[in-house]
Amino acid sequence: MKTIPHWINGSPAPGSTADTQPVFNPATGAEQAQVVLGGAADVDAAVTAAANAFETWSDSSLSRRTQVMFAFRQLLVEHEEELGRIISAEHGKTVDDARGEITRGREVVEFACGLGDVLKGSFSDQVSRGVDVHDFRQPLGVVAGITPFNFPAMVPLWMHPIAIATGNTFLLKPSERDPSAANFVAELYQRAGLPDGVFNVVHGGKPAVDAILTHPGIEAVSFVGSTPIAKYVHEQATAHGKRVQALGGAKNHAVVLPDADLEFAANHITAGAYGSAGERCMAVSVAVAVGDAADGLVEVLARKAREVEVGPGDRPGTEMGPLVTKDAQERVENAVGTAAAQGATVVVDGRGLKVDGHEEGFFTGPSLLDHVTTEMEAYKEELFGPVLAVVRAESLDQAIDLINANPYGNGTALFTASGEAARRFQRRIKVGMIGINVPVPVPMSYYSFGGWKDSLIGDSPIHGPEGIRFYTRPKVVTSRWPQTEQQVAAGFNFPTSS
């Protein structure tokens, strides 16, 4: 049985304990590896390595750091297929979907390659007679990322390229459900010329997380996961003096107006709802059908849900793979049953799906629920599975009010042919990321990713300009260089700019 170790100071590390956890192939249900579970001692070893590496890495030139990023980016391109298959085998998503997440993560690496321009400071000449002011930003030190199972490559890539390119050293605690991508990325960094200790990986569960949140040598923590854990991470890490990015859960709505092209809208909502088996924080989990759009939209959505090709992620033609674990499969199928019991109409029932040759896999098919109300569990809970709930609204304003009343505010979309409706929607909606005729509005790497309300705990979005600010701190220098033969008297009154 393969054992997946930590990666500390440039090489695999067996860890300080004998604790392990099985890693499954979701398509077959079979155990395929054991991942070591680290704790405080492993986190401390990684922080020590990272702190030692910081002394030289933070002092390296910007050109040297961007050269490593360019080389790393090229290796991601060359090994996209291999990394995609590693992700598919442990997560269950299709290889094509895995390639997509690598591409979106690589965009952040490309953003990091251009930090020479982004990190330019400002300069003010002659703010007072003979006095100039300039500013610049410096790295924090050792920083850490705690990342979820659903994007084992992309979400960490939202963090560590910017952190490393700005001069920090990094400790990654990936999900123990699909840990191999993190180690593969560590090897690519090494091949790109990144010095040992700059990027480290410690696997584990809550003991490893708690050790990261409380370790005095870690300056900042980035987290993506469920809202309850995001709140816990934010509370614990800030209590121990750390900066925190904490991105939580979501309940993303797609509003469809009567003037929308229903085929176009349904195509994109279907992909947004069932892609990656719905295991995305930006998945469309609620379609809000407005007025006369409702019956026609449900009819088209039902047809498209039944057409989704479900199977193992490495099989050509598969559009949706299995869920990540047996527990996730059972939780999602139970949620469909609960929705029916609470009065929802199960238009398409994905429960009980068996895939030929993969009968023990964690598969469930797309489910479509109609006549869902905001009081039902299927609406209130983040199901994180291939379940799309249709809620009916009488008007766009009612749809906006419904979304604004939801505790989450990660992403939302509007399908319409009306520019006025789109403008009204994007101005009134209390959501951080908005798509107009775009179902999953994940921003490009040079913008920042982050929602509102319970989808973002604290005020630090991820990557883009906010990522630069998060991983660096500013210095402002006020300087005077008097002529050596000129004496400048010091005043005891409060200095002014005159």
Secondary structure, 3 states (H helix, E strand, C coil): CEEECEEECCEEECCCCCCEEEEEECCCCEEEEEEECCCHHHHHHHHHHHHHHHHHHCCCCHHHHHHHHHHHHHHHHHCHHHHHHHHHHHHCCCHHHHHHHHHHHHHHHHHHHCHHHHCCCCEEEEEECCEEEEEEEEECCEEEEECCCCCCCHHHHCCHHHHHHCCCEEEEECCCCCCHHHHHHHHHHHHCCCCCCCEEECCCCHHHHHHHHHCCCCCEEEEECCHHHHHHHHHHHHHCCCEEEEECCCCEEEEECCCCCHHHHHHHHHHHHHHHHHCCCCCEEEEEEECCHHHHHHHHHHHHHHHCCECCCCCCCCCECCCCCHHHHHHHHHHHHHHHHCCCEEEECCCCCCCCCCCCCCCCCCEEEECCCCCCHHHHCCCCCCEEEEEEECCHHHHHHHHHHCCEECEEEEECCCHHHHHHHHHHCCCCEEEECCCCCCCCCCCCECCEECCEECCCCECHHHHHHHHEEEEEEEEECCCCCCCCCCCCCCCCCC
